[in-house]
Amino acid sequence: MQLTLDIPEKFFAYQTPKELIRLLKLNTAIDLYRRGKLSAGAAAEFVGDLDRYEFLYECRQRGIEPQTYDNVEELQAEIDMLAKDLA
């Protein structure tokens, strides 16, 4: 799927369109990860040019700690959700 955004030219004064696109994707992925909508691996894939560990580093730079699970059932629910997405 492709998404098109209309961004005024003045916002490219300090960064290229490619840099802005990456920043928008990274910030969106971090927000979705923070809210528990994406795993770290899925969020890294969403951004497209970094691996899971680089993504977690970017999160730490923004004060977002890695997700943890309160119990085994919560972890299993995420595993099941990810497996369903891959099917």
C-alpha positions in Angstrom: 0.0 0.0 0.0 1.2 3.5 -0.7 0.3 6.6 1.3 0.6 10.1 -0.2 1.1 13.2 2.0 1.0 16.8 1.0 3.8 18.5 2.8 4.6 22.2 2.2 7.9 22.9 0.6 9.1 25.0 3.5 9.5 21.9 5.7 12.3 20.6 3.4 14.6 23.5 4.3 16.7 21.5 6.7 16.1 17.9 5.4 15.6 16.1 2.2 12.2 14.5 1.4 13.9 11.1 1.9 15.1 12.1 5.4 11.7 13.4 6.3 10.0 10.2 5.1 12.3 8.1 7.2 11.7 10.3 10.2 7.9 10.1 9.8 8.1 6.3 9.4 10.5 5.9 12.4 8.3 8.1 14.7 5.2 6.3 13.6 6.8 2.9 14.3 8.0 4.1 17.7 4.6 5.3 18.6 2.9 2.1 17.5 5.5 0.1 19.4 5.0 2.2 22.6 1.3 1.6 22.4 1.8 -2.1 22.0 0.4 -2.2 18.4 3.7 -3.5 16.9 6.5 -5.6 18.2 10.1 -4.3 17.9 10.7 -6.5 14.9 7.5 -5.5 13.1 8.3 -1.8 13.9 11.8 -2.1 12.5 10.4 -3.8 9.4 7.9 -0.9 9.1 10.8 1.6 9.0 12.6 -0.6 6.5 16.2 0.3 6.9 17.2 -0.8 10.4 17.1 -4.1 12.3 15.3 -4.8 15.6 18.3 -3.8 17.7 18.8 -0.5 15.9 15.1 0.2 16.4 15.3 -0.5 20.2 18.3 1.9 20.3 16.2 4.6 18.6 13.5 4.0 21.2 16.0 4.3 24.1 17.2 7.6 22.6 13.6 8.8 23.0 13.2 7.5 26.5 11.1 4.5 25.5 12.0 1.3 27.3 11.7 -2.1 25.7 8.3 -3.8 26.2 8.1 -6.4 28.9 5.4 -8.9 29.7 3.6 -9.2 33.0 3.0 -12.9 32.6 3.4 -15.8 30.2 -0.1 -15.5 28.9 0.5 -11.9 27.7 3.7 -13.0 25.9 1.8 -16.0 24.3 -1.0 -13.6 23.1 1.6 -11.5 21.3 3.2 -14.6 19.8 -0.2 -15.8 18.6 -1.0 -12.4 17.1 2.3 -12.3 15.2 1.8 -15.8 14.0 -1.7 -14.9 12.7 -0.3 -11.9 10.9 2.3 -14.1 9.1 -0.3 -16.7 8.0 
